[in-house]
Amino acid sequence: MKWAKSVPYYLPIILILAGCRSDEEVVLPDNPAPKVSKREVVAERGDVFASVVGRLTGVPDSVKGRFVRLLADSVRILRVGDTVRAVYRNDSLMRLELRRRSMVWEYVPSKGMFRGHRKFRALTPNYAEVEVKSTLWDAFMERGLPPILLVNLVNIFAWEVDFATETQKGDSLKVLYAPDGTVYYAEYIGKSVGRHVAARFMGSYYDEEGNSVRRAFLRSPLRSYRITSGFGVRFHPILRRWRPHHGVDYAAPYGTPVRSVANGTVIFAGWRRGYGKTVVVRHNNGYTTLYGHLSRIYVKRGQYVEQGQSIGAVGSTGLSTGPHLHYEVRHYGKRINPLLIKSEPEKPLPEDLRDEFQAVLREYRRLMEARRNPII
Ligand SMILES: [Zn+2]
């Protein structure tokens, strides 16, 4: 049976409810549902079982000690990214877990006896393949997939794909995810955006080469820079009056390369009044950036540019007293302060974690293959 491998955890409840005849009364317990909470610690380089378990709070030391011995016996080696989790019911410790990708080692400390029972189980992530007929949202609703999964995917791919405008009929999505909507692996193949992969590793998402997929804007369009005028109101040196300054000015020598702060499409390249030689780039999710007073322009309107690509050179064209870059950011047409944009660090995976990451990637693909072609 094809669905047997991915029976949702709530299916028994649905079957019980469906099996209740209407003249029967369903008796629910009086006491309120127990409050279940959890705390987690992720293993880092240099950790051993004792150090990572030691960082858990709200667990008696004696219980920690027994858990560490159990882990040493059954799991043997701690790996970077392993997660130790304590689960509490109504604030009392219910169980301890060690989670590694799709595996869980459980330890349930039993009352009175100083012995716990040990258990090992494998998580069964869900897998879905979706083909876009109109919008991705419609495709999700049609398949009955949880909306939180779509929200997570939109966030993960925010800098790669604009799902509101760039999805097309025939685009496809493969996703491996947990029942709570956490995405383990996602692959989007779009007619206009191409293929994009995001795999979860130590709480972040990376493409197949281990580069972070959450590439936000570069912190600055210049590699080295000095800000001479910020966002706000200033005294204009040429017009000699106070006027709003809607961007940030960077002082730099003539000819310094100006970089596009994110992937996008050039929507303007040419002379724009006081801005002089100007380039405007449109990015995903309603953002545009403007680069003014350039001495040279290296791109054409309609051209696709990548983050970090040189689009022009610093100059002093237009209303300008000396070589500098005037940089503006708009969000849905509204000018915003570029210095306040939340930029995530563009850190690729460290070299010494790449093998570990490739192993995780292989496991995700094996799981997806198993979900797609269940054995019997
Ligand atoms: Zn300016």
Boltz pocket constraint, residues with backbone or C-beta under 6 A from the ligand:
constraints:
  - pocket:
      binder: B
      contacts: [[A, 229], [A, 245], [A, 247], [A, 248], [A, 249], [A, 325], [A, 326], [A, 327]]
      max_distance: 6.0
